[in-house]
């Protein structure tokens, strides 16, 4: 399974978030550490154990 993420470097840290969950950011000292933190974040957010998670989805209107 794959998911997209957005990331950038700021003041020595790599910062990023998952495209499906843009309100939840994480960081790492390296890009690899950021990716591991994003995987952990995905597990937490998709588990259903955290209430009121905001998500992005698509809606077909025509």
N, C-alpha and C positions, 0 to 999 in steps of 0.2 A: 504494500500500500504506500502511496505517496501523497503528500500535501505540499502546497506552496507556502513559502515564507518570504517575508520582506526583511532586509537587514542592511545595516550601515555601521560604519566605524565612527566613534565619537570619543575623543579624549582618551584614547588607548583601549577602549572597550568596544566589543562588537555587540550591537543591540539589535533585537529583532522581534517579530511577532508572526503568528500564523495567519495566513490570509483569511481563514474561516473565523478567526477569533481576534480581530484587530484591537480590542480593548485590553488585551493581556500581553504585556511585553516581558522579555527576559534579556539577560546579557551574559557575556562570557569574556574572558581575557583573550581567548583565541576564537577563530571561526569554528573550529571543531568543538570547543566547549559550548559555544552558543548553540550549535546543532544538537548536542546532547541535552542541553537545558530546554530547547524547544521540544524535543521528544518527550521529556518528562512533563512539560507543560501540556502537551497534547493528551497524554495519558490522563492527567488530572482533569482537564476540561471535558474530555469525551467520556469519562467514566460515569457521569450522571450523579456523582456524589456531591458535587458543588451546586447549590441552588442558584437560580437566577443568572445563568450564564448567557451573555448576549452573543448571538451568532449572526453570520451573514449567509444568505441563501439566494436563490434565483427564483423569479416568478415569471411565468409565461403569460403575457397579457393579450396576445393576439394569435 
